Amino acid sequence: MNNLLCFVSVEFPADPNVAGWTYWYLCEYDGAEVGDAVLAPLGRHNGVQQGVIRAVRYAKEEGAPYPLHSIKKIKQLKKNK
């Protein structure tokens, strides 16, 4: 998928403050799939927490699900085996 960026919607079910909500991130790792675990910054202090990918979307910059200048990046992808 040339020229497309990978965006993932992540849920943090272990955090009672945000459980049930999803947040969009830019994922620079190949092969991200629904159900994979990730480490991602969360909140205004960007504390890294483990989450689960709930959706994957490929789009050009102008089609990002959230303004690209404000979107955070996945820190680590843990493939679901």
C-alpha positions in Angstrom: 0.0 0.0 0.0 2.3 2.7 -1.3 2.0 6.2 0.1 -0.5 5.1 2.8 0.0 5.5 6.5 -1.1 2.9 9.0 -3.5 4.1 11.7 -4.7 1.9 14.6 -7.5 2.4 17.0 -6.3 1.2 20.5 -8.3 0.3 23.6 -6.7 0.2 27.0 -9.0 -2.3 28.9 -6.7 -2.5 32.0 -7.1 1.2 32.7 -10.4 1.9 34.4 -10.2 5.6 33.5 -10.4 4.9 29.8 -11.7 1.4 29.5 -14.2 1.1 26.7 -12.8 4.1 24.8 -10.5 3.9 21.7 -7.8 6.2 20.6 -6.2 6.6 17.2 -2.4 6.3 16.7 0.0 6.2 13.9 1.6 2.8 13.6 5.0 2.7 11.8 5.3 -1.1 12.3 4.5 -3.5 9.5 1.7 -6.0 9.9 -0.4 -4.5 12.6 -3.7 -6.4 13.0 -6.8 -6.3 15.2 -6.1 -8.1 18.4 -2.3 -7.3 18.5 -1.0 -5.7 21.8 0.8 -2.4 21.6 2.6 -0.1 23.9 1.4 3.5 23.4 1.6 6.9 25.1 -1.7 7.8 26.8 -3.0 11.1 28.3 -1.4 14.5 28.6 1.7 13.0 30.4 2.2 10.4 27.7 2.6 7.5 30.2 3.2 4.4 28.1 0.5 1.7 28.6 -0.3 -1.6 27.0 -3.4 -1.6 24.8 -5.1 -3.7 22.2 -5.6 -2.8 18.5 -9.4 -2.7 17.8 -9.2 -1.4 14.2 -6.6 -0.8 11.5 -7.0 1.8 8.8 -4.6 2.7 5.9 -5.0 6.2 4.5 -3.0 9.1 3.1 -2.1 12.0 5.4 -5.2 14.0 4.4 -7.4 11.0 5.3 -6.0 10.5 8.8 -8.7 9.7 11.4 -7.2 12.5 13.7 -5.1 15.5 12.7 -1.7 14.2 11.9 0.1 17.0 13.8 -1.5 15.9 17.0 -1.6 12.1 16.6 0.7 10.0 18.8 2.7 7.0 17.6 2.8 3.4 18.7 6.0 2.7 20.7 6.0 -1.1 20.3 3.9 -3.7 18.5 3.5 -7.1 20.1 2.1 -9.5 17.5 -0.8 -11.7 18.6 0.3 -15.3 17.8 
